[in-house]
Amino acid sequence: MKVIDLTHTIREDMPVYPGTETPGLSPASSYEKDGFKETLLHMYSHTGTHMDPPAHLYEGRTTLDQFPADQFVGQALVIDCRDLAEGDAITMDRVRRYGALAEEADFLLFNLGWDKRWGTEAYFGNYPCVDDEVLDHIIKGHYKGIGFDVIGLDPMDDADLPRHKKLFKDCEIVNIENLKDLELCGEGLFWFACFPMKIENSDGAPARAVAWIE
């Protein structure tokens, strides 16, 4: 079995959404003083590779800790969008190329190749986003979640978050952002899991995303 880590490592100098602070990883205990090492974590709930639930946008909706654990595991399919130019839309034509596989998947993961810009200013550029038709398809489908190797479902310059709002308005689904290395997952269905930290009333949480191919 081949296991692929699709998660960025949380570190103090990592990229974060503009306007938020980078994580703080402060020594709390040391081998020399206490006989063990412990670290105090200080970071936003949407740091690094992370997951959004409906409660991220809507008060009273499902938080991550309220989802059953099986929401976070299933069959996934990578939709290759690496040939799109900056600012292009991800359309249904892109999804239809995968035929029945796109209908059988529990998770659709969109590979823009943007993870290769991680750690540079270009990561915050004008990445392609899904259009309304793709969002409608996802909302009407049976999907447990969607994911991207970019920092947001909406463009960087759209603070109103219309795609987030449309996705979560009536849909019990999760959205994963800042994935990496999706090209290693192949062109067919594979097993995928993305388990967020279980935090009470969670509007979002860092997650460990992995794929495995038998």
C-alpha positions as CSV (number, residue, x, y, z in Angstrom):
1,M,0.0,0.0,0.0
2,K,1.3,3.5,-1.0
3,V,0.5,6.3,1.4
4,I,0.8,9.9,0.3
5,D,0.9,12.9,2.7
6,L,-1.1,15.8,1.2
7,T,-0.5,18.1,4.2
8,H,1.7,21.2,4.6
9,T,3.7,21.2,7.8
10,I,2.7,23.8,10.4
11,R,5.7,26.1,11.2
12,E,6.2,29.6,12.4
13,D,7.2,31.1,9.1
14,M,4.5,29.4,7.0
15,P,2.1,31.2,4.6
16,V,-1.2,32.4,6.3
17,Y,-4.3,34.1,5.0
18,P,-3.5,37.9,4.8
19,G,-4.5,39.7,7.9
20,T,-4.0,36.7,10.3
21,E,-0.9,35.9,12.4
22,T,1.6,33.2,11.6
23,P,1.6,30.3,14.1
24,G,3.5,30.6,17.4
25,L,5.3,27.4,18.6
26,S,6.7,28.4,21.9
27,P,8.7,26.1,24.2
28,A,6.6,25.2,27.3
29,S,8.8,22.5,28.8
30,S,12.3,21.3,28.0
31,Y,14.3,18.1,28.3
32,E,16.9,19.9,30.4
33,K,14.5,21.5,32.9
34,D,11.5,19.2,32.9
35,G,12.7,15.9,31.5
36,F,10.4,16.1,28.6
37,K,9.5,18.5,25.7
38,E,6.2,20.3,25.3
39,T,5.2,23.1,23.0
40,L,2.6,25.8,23.4
41,L,0.6,26.3,20.2
42,H,-0.9,29.6,19.2
43,M,-2.6,29.7,15.8
44,Y,-5.8,30.4,14.0
45,S,-8.3,27.6,13.3
46,H,-7.8,27.9,9.6
47,T,-4.0,27.5,9.6
48,G,-2.2,25.5,7.0
49,T,-3.9,22.5,5.4
50,H,-7.3,22.9,7.1
51,M,-11.0,22.1,6.8
52,D,-14.1,24.4,6.8
53,P,-17.5,23.2,7.9
54,P,-20.9,25.1,7.3
55,A,-20.4,26.8,10.7
56,H,-17.5,28.7,9.2
57,L,-20.0,30.9,7.4
58,Y,-23.4,30.3,9.2
59,E,-24.2,30.6,12.9
60,G,-26.0,27.5,14.2
61,R,-24.9,25.2,11.4
62,T,-22.8,22.1,11.7
63,T,-19.4,22.4,13.3
64,L,-16.5,20.0,12.6
65,D,-16.8,18.3,15.9
66,Q,-20.5,17.6,15.2
67,F,-19.8,15.6,12.0
68,P,-19.4,11.8,12.4
69,A,-15.9,10.5,11.8
70,D,-16.9,8.9,8.5
71,Q,-17.5,12.3,7.0
72,F,-13.7,12.6,6.7
73,V,-12.8,9.4,4.9
74,G,-13.8,8.0,1.5
75,Q,-13.0,7.6,-2.2
76,A,-11.5,10.7,-3.8
77,L,-10.7,11.8,-7.3
78,V,-8.2,14.5,-8.3
79,I,-9.5,16.9,-11.0
80,D,-6.4,18.1,-12.9
81,C,-6.6,21.9,-13.5
82,R,-2.9,22.6,-13.8
83,D,-3.1,23.9,-17.4
84,L,-5.5,26.7,-16.4
85,A,-4.2,30.2,-16.6
86,E,-4.4,32.7,-13.6
87,G,-7.9,33.9,-13.2
88,D,-9.5,31.2,-15.3
89,A,-12.6,29.5,-14.1
90,I,-12.8,25.8,-13.3
91,T,-15.8,24.7,-15.3
92,M,-18.0,21.5,-15.5
93,D,-16.1,20.6,-18.7
94,R,-13.1,19.9,-16.5
95,V,-15.2,17.6,-14.2
96,R,-16.9,15.8,-17.1
97,R,-13.6,14.6,-18.4
98,Y,-13.6,12.1,-15.6
99,G,-16.9,10.6,-16.5
100,A,-18.5,8.2,-14.0
101,L,-15.5,8.5,-11.7
102,A,-16.5,12.0,-10.8
103,E,-20.0,10.8,-9.8
104,E,-18.6,7.8,-7.7
105,A,-16.2,9.9,-5.7
106,D,-16.9,11.0,-2.1
107,F,-14.4,13.9,-2.5
108,L,-13.4,16.0,-5.5
109,L,-9.9,17.4,-5.1
110,F,-8.9,20.2,-7.5
111,N,-5.2,20.2,-8.5
112,L,-4.1,23.7,-9.7
113,G,-0.4,23.1,-9.1
114,W,-0.6,26.0,-6.8
115,D,1.2,24.2,-4.0
116,K,4.4,24.6,-5.9
117,R,4.1,28.3,-5.1
118,W,3.9,27.7,-1.3
119,G,6.2,30.0,0.6
120,T,6.3,32.7,-2.1
121,E,4.2,35.8,-2.7
122,A,2.8,34.1,-5.9
123,Y,0.8,31.7,-3.6
124,F,-1.5,34.6,-2.9
125,G,-2.1,35.4,-6.6
126,N,-5.1,35.1,-8.8
127,Y,-5.7,31.3,-8.7
128,P,-8.5,29.7,-10.8
129,C,-11.8,29.1,-8.9
130,V,-14.8,26.9,-9.5
131,D,-17.7,28.5,-11.3
132,D,-21.4,28.4,-10.3
133,E,-22.1,25.4,-12.4
134,V,-19.5,23.3,-10.7
135,L,-20.7,24.5,-7.3
136,D,-24.3,23.6,-8.2
137,H,-23.1,20.1,-9.3
138,I,-21.3,19.6,-6.0
139,I,-24.2,20.9,-3.9
140,K,-26.6,18.6,-5.7
141,G,-24.3,15.6,-5.4
142,H,-23.5,13.1,-2.7
143,Y,-20.1,14.5,-1.9
144,K,-18.7,14.5,1.6
145,G,-16.2,17.2,0.7
146,I,-14.1,19.1,-1.8
147,G,-10.5,20.2,-1.6
148,F,-8.0,22.6,-3.2
149,D,-4.3,23.2,-3.2
150,V,-4.9,27.0,-2.9
151,I,-5.6,29.1,0.1
152,G,-9.3,29.7,-0.5
153,L,-12.4,28.6,-2.3
154,D,-13.0,32.2,-3.2
155,P,-10.5,34.6,-4.9
156,M,-8.2,36.5,-2.7
157,D,-9.8,39.8,-3.6
158,D,-13.4,38.8,-2.8
159,A,-13.9,39.4,0.9
160,D,-17.7,38.6,0.6
161,L,-16.9,34.9,0.1
162,P,-19.8,34.1,-2.3
163,R,-18.6,30.6,-3.1
164,H,-18.2,29.7,0.5
165,K,-21.7,31.1,1.2
166,K,-23.3,29.2,-1.7
167,L,-21.6,25.9,-0.8
168,F,-22.5,25.9,2.9
169,K,-26.0,27.6,2.7
170,D,-27.9,24.3,2.6
171,C,-25.2,21.7,2.1
172,E,-23.7,19.4,4.8
173,I,-20.2,19.2,3.3
174,V,-16.6,20.1,4.2
175,N,-14.1,22.2,2.3
176,I,-10.4,21.6,2.5
177,E,-7.8,24.2,1.6
178,N,-4.0,24.3,1.2
179,L,-3.6,20.7,0.1
180,K,-0.3,19.6,-1.6
181,D,1.1,17.0,-4.0
182,L,-2.2,16.0,-5.5
183,E,-0.5,15.0,-8.7
184,L,0.9,12.0,-6.8
185,C,-2.6,10.5,-6.4
186,G,-3.0,9.4,-10.1
187,E,-6.0,9.7,-12.4
188,G,-8.4,7.3,-10.8
189,L,-10.3,6.8,-7.5
190,F,-8.2,6.3,-4.4
191,W,-8.8,6.2,-0.7
192,F,-8.6,9.6,1.1
193,A,-8.8,10.8,4.7
194,C,-8.6,14.2,6.1
195,F,-9.2,14.3,9.9
196,P,-9.4,17.8,11.5
197,M,-8.5,18.4,15.1
198,K,-11.6,17.8,17.2
199,I,-12.2,21.1,18.8
200,E,-15.5,22.1,20.5
201,N,-17.7,24.3,18.4
202,S,-15.1,24.2,15.6
203,D,-15.5,26.7,12.8
204,G,-12.5,25.1,11.2
205,A,-9.3,23.2,12.1
206,P,-5.9,22.2,10.8
207,A,-6.1,18.6,9.4
208,R,-3.8,15.8,8.3
209,A,-4.8,14.8,4.8
210,V,-3.5,11.5,3.3
211,A,-4.2,9.4,0.3
212,W,-3.5,5.7,0.0
213,I,-3.5,3.4,-3.0
214,E,-3.6,-0.3,-2.7
